Amino acid sequence: MLPVTPTDFTPWLSLGGGVLIGLSAVMVMALFGRIAGIVGITAGAVAQGDRRWRIAFIGGLLAAPLVWLLATGAAPVQTVSDNLGGMALAGLLVGVGTSLGSGCTSGHGVCGLARLSGRSLAAVVTFMVFAALAVFVLRHLVGGAV
């Protein structure tokens, strides 16, 4: 059995993060008429003509930990595996999944569900089933973390 990794779940920080994610999704839709899906925003920053807002959005994602550090004096805690092969495989699988699902968890889960999209509901259910399956296999059958 794997050791349990404690997480500092705080309802107020979680609520605040959810409100900020929702606000950013509403702003992207209101200002640019686009879905705030990270995969689409990133791909568009490379391939499309409306790059400025996309680069600013990505810059905001990258700057957020620095803003947190300045506001609180403490760096955000992030737990990431040191298994580079496993992380590369996980990244590849996520990329294939977003391609097959025509979007990512932010596009389908935040924006699509808010628009009551049946296609997004199917995608989110698929994401969740495979995520639960992956955790079960890694923790109970393989016995290690990737």
SVG drawing of the C-alpha trace seen along z (x, -y; Angstrom):
<svg xmlns="http://www.w3.org/2000/svg" viewBox="-28 -42 41 48">
<polyline fill="none" stroke="black" stroke-width="0.4" points="0.0,0.0 1.2,-3.5 1.8,-6.1 -1.0,-8.6 0.1,-12.0 -1.5,-14.7 -3.2,-17.6 -4.0,-20.8 -7.6,-21.0 -9.0,-24.3 -12.6,-25.1 -12.0,-28.8 -9.0,-28.5 -10.8,-25.9 -13.8,-28.2 -11.7,-31.1 -9.8,-29.1 -13.1,-27.9 -14.5,-31.5 -11.4,-32.7 -11.5,-29.8 -15.2,-30.5 -14.6,-34.3 -11.8,-33.8 -14.0,-31.4 -16.8,-34.0 -14.4,-36.8 -12.9,-34.8 -16.4,-34.1 -17.6,-37.7 -14.5,-39.4 -13.4,-37.1 -16.4,-34.8 -14.2,-31.7 -14.2,-28.8 -11.5,-28.9 -10.0,-25.5 -6.3,-25.5 -5.5,-23.2 -7.4,-25.4 -5.9,-28.6 -2.3,-27.1 -2.8,-25.7 -4.2,-29.0 -1.3,-31.0 0.9,-29.0 -1.3,-28.7 -3.9,-31.5 -4.0,-35.2 -5.6,-36.2 -2.5,-35.5 -2.3,-38.4 -5.1,-37.5 -4.1,-33.9 -0.5,-34.7 -1.7,-37.0 -4.0,-34.2 -1.0,-31.8 1.1,-34.5 -1.5,-34.9 -1.3,-31.1 2.4,-31.3 2.4,-34.4 -0.2,-33.2 2.3,-31.4 4.5,-34.5 1.5,-36.6 0.7,-34.1 4.3,-34.2 4.2,-38.0 0.8,-38.1 1.4,-35.4 5.2,-35.2 5.1,-31.5 5.5,-29.5 2.6,-27.3 3.2,-23.7 3.1,-21.4 3.7,-17.6 5.0,-16.3 6.4,-12.8 10.2,-12.5 9.5,-9.6 10.3,-11.4 9.3,-8.4 6.0,-8.0 5.4,-11.8 6.2,-11.7 3.8,-8.8 1.1,-10.6 1.6,-13.7 1.4,-11.8 -1.8,-10.1 -3.4,-13.4 -2.5,-14.8 -4.0,-11.9 -7.1,-12.1 -7.6,-15.8 -7.3,-15.2 -9.7,-12.3 -12.1,-14.2 -11.9,-17.4 -10.9,-19.4 -9.5,-19.3 -11.0,-19.2 -11.1,-23.0 -12.9,-23.3 -15.4,-20.5 -15.6,-20.5 -15.8,-24.2 -17.2,-25.7 -19.0,-22.8 -20.9,-21.7 -21.9,-25.3 -23.4,-25.5 -25.2,-22.2 -23.4,-20.5 -24.2,-16.8 -20.9,-16.2 -19.0,-17.8 -20.9,-15.8 -19.9,-12.6 -16.3,-13.8 -16.2,-14.7 -17.7,-11.3 -15.0,-9.6 -12.2,-11.7 -13.4,-10.8 -13.9,-7.1 -10.4,-6.8 -8.9,-8.9 -10.4,-6.7 -9.3,-3.6 -5.8,-4.9 -5.6,-5.7 -7.0,-2.2 -4.5,-0.4 -1.5,-2.5 -2.3,-2.3 -3.8,1.2 -2.5,3.3 0.9,1.9 1.6,0.6 3.5,-2.5 3.0,-6.1 3.9,-7.4"/>
</svg>
